[in-house]
Amino acid sequence: MRNGDDVNDRPGISDEEWARFQEQAAAGAGSPPREPSARARMVTERLRGEPEPAGWRTAAAPRRRAGGRRLKAAAAIVFIAGLALVAVRPELVIDRVTGKAQARQDAAKAGPLAAETGRPTAPPPSVDPDRPTLQEPFRGSPALQWADGAAGIELPAAEAVGGVSQERVAEALRQAKAFLVAANLDPAVLKGERPEAALALLDPKDKELSAHLEKSLAQPGKEQDPMNLFTRYNPAEVKPVGDVVKVRGRMWVEAGEEAGQADVRLDYSFVYPLVKAAPGADQVERTIVRREITFTVADPRTWQVTAGRLRLGDHRVDIANSACEVYDGYVHPAFDADPVTGVTPSGTPQDPYDRSKSIEATSRDGCGTVTRS
């Protein structure tokens, strides 16, 4: 700077030049920016006084500003789209915040449970109470890891028991499984059709039972409810979600009350995802049916039984998420939009997935409540 020069009357070193010098200096190159010469200052002063050509100085700037607007506009679009997604599907954000998304991934990665070989010592552990969907009807349920359909009914090794031969025990085990499949998994029977295959496995010499079952199928009622042995729903009311019913339980054989008898015992739970039959219905509810059944196998040379048939003994049923005091032969799951009618549930809530106790030990009078479905 020369003496007498006014700093405010001439152009100084621009910020861009100074920044460029700093970058070069950091790299070990370049020299300090010099002040413009007197001629350069004169040219600059003359140009300042002339009219500015359109776009001369502003040509590059609008592109930068436009670029900034584009970035801001893009960010605004993403933000608005995010708000719209939250409004339409808030569970996507809520699931991530609450950990449901991770829990869902963990559940999907978990493999199927090993077969049940004895009575569990405790109910299944709590899982994230996630709502089922049409695409994932077992989401949020312990049944997610249960076997599908008949694959969940595994037969134990057959042995001679109570004077009944190994061959006859093996046959009875196969028939017991066939009965469970025909009575609780056959799609036609589930829709309310007559359970012919299941009935054909029962001993026709048990006249009293045959008459009772015929009456229950023809005229369902509290004293003759076909739901005691057969799972059915009214297709005009509900329909299944998918074609999978989750099954878990066990089968074993014990000596019967008399010599020459063996009891085939069954304890199985079935989980049915259902949706209303109305067009567009998408709320999924699950009904859980647990059955304890005893079939007695006896030597026809000693007992009044039909060879190759099952003699039905004790049988109990526990149905979770179905209307109380309704005995029309169908399950009636409750949906959120349904009006509250009928008997008011009461008592200590029960876990329908708890298989650590027998149905008799957990049975209750009246209409109870469940902790999950």
Summary of the structure (lengths in Angstrom):
residues: 373
radius of gyration: 38.5
end to end distance: 86.9
largest distance: 134.7
contacts: 995
relative contact order: 0.11
helix: 35%
strand: 17%
